[in-house]
Amino acid sequence: MSGNLTSDVTTVRSVDNIGIELSWTGVPVGTFTVEGSVSGDTWVTLSFQDPTGALVSSIPTAGGPHLISLIDFPYDQVRVKYTSTSGTGVLQCWLMAKRA
């Protein structure tokens, strides 16, 4: 996590509820974003509510690990990006999806 990371693309065509778990070791400093795409060519950073109810488009490593819920996800593909500011660590990212 000493550099920027982008997860593999996950196709979620037949599901609409997605859970993402982000966990890491070390002391990285940076932010996570979640992106969605229909075509796989254009990626848009998604906004969602944080635990306080605020609308955000990125999640800091502080206060982690993090669980992210994407409900009624209308896109064909999803991926997670990490933008490093400083520090190092090893990131693990899990994705689980199901039909409503």
Rosetta blueprint (number, residue, H / E / L):
1 M L
2 S L
3 G L
4 N L
5 L E
6 T E
7 S L
8 D L
9 V L
10 T E
11 T E
12 V L
13 R L
14 S L
15 V L
16 D L
17 N E
18 I E
19 G E
20 I E
21 E E
22 L E
23 S E
24 W E
25 T E
26 G E
27 V L
28 P L
29 V E
30 G E
31 T E
32 F E
33 T E
34 V E
35 E E
36 G E
37 S E
38 V L
39 S L
40 G L
41 D L
42 T L
43 W L
44 V E
45 T E
46 L L
47 S L
48 F E
49 Q E
50 D L
51 P L
52 T L
53 G L
54 A L
55 L E
56 V E
57 S L
58 S L
59 I E
60 P E
61 T L
62 A L
63 G L
64 G L
65 P L
66 H E
67 L E
68 I E
69 S E
70 L E
71 I E
72 D L
73 F L
74 P L
75 Y L
76 D L
77 Q E
78 V E
79 R E
80 V E
81 K E
82 Y E
83 T E
84 S E
85 T E
86 S E
87 G L
88 T L
89 G E
90 V E
91 L E
92 Q E
93 C E
94 W E
95 L E
96 M E
97 A E
98 K E
99 R L
100 A L
